[in-house]
């Protein structure tokens, strides 16, 4: 794949990530998951944000860019609505299971040391329609289910497929408009004073993609996995927010190590966290919670970093 094609895909993914994880507020996510008319209002607002983030493709490719915007925005709305409905069924099925057992004091909502108390950082999102459980769900509870997290991954995978296939069919190999080229060269010459701007842009955009996925996307993924029915975190900072911050730092460290070719050092990061919580691992519920969060967090960072490394390497060759 040429560096121009890699840049096109990376920019399309960046537009999606910005729309989904930067500009989508908790209020919009909660509205999308509502059981009344607010669901369509929230979905409409979010779809409009997606379309707005794709406007640069219209400026670059004209009518083909507009067609790409319409296809991706419509597919985004359909995928999001499908996930809400499937997630609602998963939560309803979980609510019919036996009552959850009581977790240890350092369970979900408190920092498990995995950085994966990202659970509390998860907005109400699709869980807004579910009644609050008497005790939080988490690995080790009989009412816990990983299905909402799996739906989250399936949702993102479906978005990426539409984005990449749509770009390949409608935009790849097509010339950009002259006005767009002139604007890019004018701005790029000041921001990236290098001889080969396209490879430099690939590196910049891929790193932005990697950062958003692991800072924002990772919070939602690990949080949904650890607490499928959600928490209500107050406005005051607490251990759960410290745990979410640790999770972000954990993923960023893993990304830096992979990009630097020092993947073997990832084991020391995990070992340091495990040592800090060594005594608590005697509790089976906490151990399950900790292991699920840690493995999910590290796997996300490792997988995305490997893809980013491959994309950057292909562009710089």
Wavefront OBJ file of the C-alpha trace (Angstrom):
o trace
v 0.000 0.000 0.000
v 1.358 3.440 -0.930
v 1.988 6.144 1.627
v -0.865 8.179 0.090
v -3.299 5.299 0.603
v -2.095 4.797 4.178
v -2.588 8.501 4.841
v -6.107 8.387 3.410
v -7.107 5.461 5.642
v -5.423 7.002 8.692
v -7.258 10.299 8.152
v -10.599 8.507 7.720
v -10.029 6.580 10.959
v -9.001 9.800 12.706
v -12.276 11.445 11.653
v -14.191 8.497 13.130
v -12.227 8.505 16.392
v -12.678 12.241 16.868
v -16.424 11.948 16.276
v -16.868 8.907 18.534
v -14.450 9.577 21.396
v -13.727 13.310 21.438
v -16.877 15.151 20.354
v -19.444 12.627 21.606
v -20.385 13.813 25.091
v -21.862 11.742 27.892
v -25.206 13.489 27.334
v -25.276 12.447 23.670
v -24.321 8.870 24.529
v -27.012 8.682 27.207
v -29.610 10.098 24.817
v -28.702 7.500 22.172
v -29.351 4.746 24.708
v -32.676 6.133 25.948
v -35.901 4.189 25.461
v -37.949 7.230 24.451
v -37.741 9.821 21.694
v -34.439 11.109 23.017
v -32.767 8.096 21.423
v -33.405 9.375 17.906
v -32.459 12.916 18.872
v -29.160 11.716 20.344
v -28.490 9.513 17.328
v -29.234 12.404 14.978
v -26.858 14.736 16.815
v -24.104 12.144 16.827
v -24.597 11.387 13.122
v -24.349 15.105 12.379
v -21.048 15.213 14.280
v -19.766 12.264 12.248
v -20.738 14.048 9.027
v -19.036 17.263 10.175
v -15.808 15.374 10.860
v -15.925 14.013 7.296
v -16.304 17.434 5.640
v -12.571 17.653 4.813
v -13.094 14.724 2.428
v -15.748 16.744 0.601
v -13.313 19.659 0.316
v -10.633 17.297 -0.984
v -12.623 15.069 -3.363
v -15.756 17.030 -4.247
v -18.735 14.855 -5.205
v -16.941 11.628 -4.385
v -16.105 13.020 -0.974
v -19.750 13.946 -0.469
v -20.813 10.417 -1.400
v -18.287 9.062 1.089
v -19.682 11.352 3.792
v -23.262 10.189 3.160
v -22.375 6.478 3.067
v -20.216 6.535 6.203
v -22.617 8.734 8.191
v -25.657 6.603 7.325
v -23.795 3.389 8.103
v -22.525 4.874 11.364
v -26.075 5.664 12.472
v -27.317 2.170 11.566
v -24.428 0.460 13.357
v -24.828 2.567 16.490
v -28.561 1.929 16.661
v -28.041 -1.800 16.210
v -25.497 -1.842 19.037
v -27.875 0.004 21.367
v -30.642 -2.542 20.739
v -28.322 -5.542 21.128
v -26.759 -4.056 24.231
v -30.197 -3.488 25.751
v -31.012 -7.151 25.262
v -27.700 -8.205 26.802
v -28.300 -6.051 29.874
v -31.861 -7.319 30.230
v -30.594 -10.892 30.086
v -27.954 -10.084 32.687
v -30.561 -8.562 34.989
v -32.484 -11.833 35.037
v -29.510 -13.733 36.456
v -29.053 -14.402 40.175
v -28.109 -11.408 42.293
v -24.460 -10.448 42.180
v -22.215 -11.432 45.027
v -20.613 -8.713 47.093
v -17.216 -7.642 45.863
v -14.248 -6.830 48.070
v -13.767 -3.233 49.120
v -11.105 -2.803 46.484
v -13.258 -4.138 43.665
v -14.860 -2.177 40.834
v -15.078 1.507 41.528
v -11.741 1.354 43.330
v -8.357 1.227 41.691
v -7.440 -2.415 41.128
v -3.943 -1.405 40.217
v -4.512 -2.486 36.660
v -5.439 0.958 35.589
v -8.529 -0.755 34.533
v -10.844 0.854 36.943
v -11.538 2.621 33.711
v -14.905 1.064 34.467
v -16.023 4.095 36.371
v -14.853 6.420 33.698
v -17.378 4.838 31.371
v -20.309 7.203 30.790
v -23.815 5.857 31.184
v -23.874 5.288 27.396
v -25.899 2.255 26.425
v -26.377 1.291 30.061
v -28.627 4.232 30.820
v -31.762 2.192 30.250
v -30.807 -0.493 32.781
v -31.822 -0.288 36.434
v -28.900 0.190 38.788
v -27.853 -3.087 40.365
v -27.634 -3.469 44.110
v -23.931 -4.275 43.774
v -21.713 -3.450 40.797
v -21.150 -6.156 38.231
v -17.587 -7.213 37.620
v -15.648 -10.355 36.861
v -16.284 -12.692 39.770
v -19.995 -11.773 39.988
v -22.570 -14.204 38.682
v -24.505 -11.374 37.014
v -21.449 -10.146 35.113
v -21.335 -10.582 31.354
v -18.627 -9.598 28.848
v -21.184 -9.199 26.049
v -21.475 -5.365 26.208
v -17.705 -5.092 25.763
v -17.834 -7.553 22.872
v -20.571 -5.454 21.285
v -18.387 -2.374 21.743
v -15.563 -4.091 19.849
v -17.931 -5.352 17.152
v -19.353 -1.837 16.790
v -15.904 -0.320 16.288
v -14.861 -3.101 13.912
v -17.977 -2.506 11.793
v -17.239 1.223 11.659
v -13.652 0.568 10.564
v -14.782 -1.816 7.829
v -17.210 0.767 6.410
v -14.597 3.527 6.652
v -11.833 1.551 4.948
v -13.964 -0.129 2.279
v -15.755 3.135 1.496
v -12.463 5.000 1.156
v -11.034 2.254 -1.048
v -14.037 2.243 -3.388
v -14.845 5.944 -3.558
v -11.618 7.827 -2.877
v -8.512 5.707 -3.323
v -6.638 6.634 -6.492
v -8.881 9.630 -7.187
v -7.258 13.062 -7.706
v -7.888 15.717 -5.093
v -9.183 19.152 -6.013
v -6.624 21.812 -6.924
v -7.808 24.213 -4.222
v -7.378 21.484 -1.612
v -3.854 20.674 -2.803
v -2.860 24.339 -2.655
v -4.278 24.710 0.869
v -2.553 21.544 2.108
v 0.816 22.589 0.685
v 0.474 26.076 2.127
v -0.405 24.853 5.621
v 1.794 21.776 5.530
v 4.845 23.780 4.543
v 4.617 25.721 7.813
v 3.590 22.856 10.095
v 5.876 20.185 8.617
v 8.979 21.803 7.118
v 10.341 18.541 5.723
v 11.192 17.363 2.250
v 8.766 14.435 2.214
v 5.497 15.685 3.671
v 3.247 12.679 2.986
v 5.280 10.206 5.081
v 5.584 12.829 7.821
v 1.820 13.320 7.780
v 1.309 9.562 7.989
v 3.438 9.403 11.133
v 1.584 12.346 12.688
v -1.927 11.076 11.895
v -1.175 7.459 12.905
v 0.197 8.645 16.250
v -2.939 10.734 16.787
v -5.084 7.681 16.002
v -3.059 5.599 18.441
v -3.350 8.207 21.195
v -7.127 8.595 20.897
v -7.731 4.844 20.810
v -5.651 4.202 23.909
v -6.631 7.285 25.900
v -10.350 7.519 25.173
v -11.276 4.281 23.455
v -9.430 2.185 26.009
v -11.321 3.833 28.851
v -14.657 2.864 27.337
v -13.610 -0.643 26.344
v -12.049 -1.675 29.654
v -14.727 0.145 31.644
v -17.529 -1.596 29.788
v -15.787 -4.935 30.161
v -15.316 -4.566 33.910
v -18.706 -3.068 34.680
v -21.237 -3.882 31.952
v -24.097 -2.201 33.817
v -22.073 0.867 34.690
v -21.355 3.025 37.705
v -22.328 6.502 38.711
v -19.099 8.276 39.502
v -19.549 11.505 41.404
v -17.960 14.802 40.519
v -15.338 14.461 43.220
v -12.064 12.755 42.259
v -11.763 9.345 43.848
v -9.759 6.128 43.647
v -11.725 5.065 40.583
v -10.534 8.111 38.642
v -6.983 7.478 39.759
v -7.408 3.937 38.445
v -8.660 5.229 35.103
v -5.638 7.505 34.852
v -3.330 4.601 35.654
v -5.002 2.638 32.858
v -4.338 5.415 30.343
v -0.709 5.708 31.425
v -0.319 1.938 31.251
v -1.525 1.835 27.653
v 0.600 4.810 26.621
v 3.709 3.215 28.131
v 3.004 0.000 26.227
v 2.535 1.995 23.002
v 5.834 3.830 23.479
v 7.683 0.592 24.218
v 6.301 -1.115 21.097
v 7.049 1.877 18.865
v 10.566 1.984 20.292
v 11.071 -1.713 19.623
v 11.280 -2.570 23.321
v 8.253 -4.859 23.628
v 10.066 -7.123 26.086
v 9.936 -4.341 28.671
v 6.142 -4.571 28.805
v 6.531 -7.435 31.243
v 8.150 -5.079 33.755
v 5.127 -2.748 33.578
v 2.752 -5.609 34.368
v 5.068 -6.933 37.072
v 5.221 -3.540 38.783
v 1.417 -3.285 38.920
v 1.050 -6.846 40.119
v 3.581 -6.286 42.890
v 1.616 -3.279 44.120
v -1.523 -5.443 44.466
v 0.127 -8.711 45.370
v -1.681 -9.275 48.679
v -5.104 -8.430 47.249
v -4.710 -11.123 44.610
v -5.497 -13.695 47.304
v -9.127 -12.644 46.892
v -10.491 -14.608 43.918
v -13.019 -11.933 42.932
v -10.418 -9.195 42.976
v -7.926 -11.402 41.105
v -10.453 -12.031 38.307
v -11.301 -8.349 38.130
v -7.626 -7.390 38.046
v -6.637 -9.959 35.426
v -9.501 -9.151 33.051
v -8.800 -5.428 33.255
v -5.053 -5.773 32.866
v -5.205 -8.217 29.967
v -7.804 -6.131 28.119
v -5.840 -2.917 28.618
v -2.467 -4.348 27.582
v -3.942 -6.280 24.643
v -5.563 -3.144 23.238
v -2.357 -1.128 23.547
v -0.205 -3.908 22.125
v -2.474 -4.644 19.151
v -2.980 -1.011 18.159
v 0.725 -0.243 18.573
v 1.706 -3.114 16.290
v -0.698 -1.878 13.602
v 0.609 1.678 13.984
v 4.211 0.472 13.750
v 3.408 -1.422 10.539
v 1.656 1.610 9.005
v 4.499 3.983 9.892
v 7.095 1.527 8.626
v 5.284 1.107 5.305
v 5.013 4.864 4.827
v 8.668 5.549 5.619
v 10.052 2.853 3.329
l 1 2 3 4 5 6 7 8 9 10 11 12 13 14 15 16 17 18 19 20 21 22 23 24 25 26 27 28 29 30 31 32 33 34 35 36 37 38 39 40 41 42 43 44 45 46 47 48 49 50 51 52 53 54 55 56 57 58 59 60 61 62 63 64 65 66 67 68 69 70 71 72 73 74 75 76 77 78 79 80 81 82 83 84 85 86 87 88 89 90 91 92 93 94 95 96 97 98 99 100 101 102 103 104 105 106 107 108 109 110 111 112 113 114 115 116 117 118 119 120 121 122 123 124 125 126 127 128 129 130 131 132 133 134 135 136 137 138 139 140 141 142 143 144 145 146 147 148 149 150 151 152 153 154 155 156 157 158 159 160 161 162 163 164 165 166 167 168 169 170 171 172 173 174 175 176 177 178 179 180 181 182 183 184 185 186 187 188 189 190 191 192 193 194 195 196 197 198 199 200 201 202 203 204 205 206 207 208 209 210 211 212 213 214 215 216 217 218 219 220 221 222 223 224 225 226 227 228 229 230 231 232 233 234 235 236 237 238 239 240 241 242 243 244 245 246 247 248 249 250 251 252 253 254 255 256 257 258 259 260 261 262 263 264 265 266 267 268 269 270 271 272 273 274 275 276 277 278 279 280 281 282 283 284 285 286 287 288 289 290 291 292 293 294 295 296 297 298 299 300 301 302 303 304 305 306 307 308 309 310 311 312 313 314 315 316 317
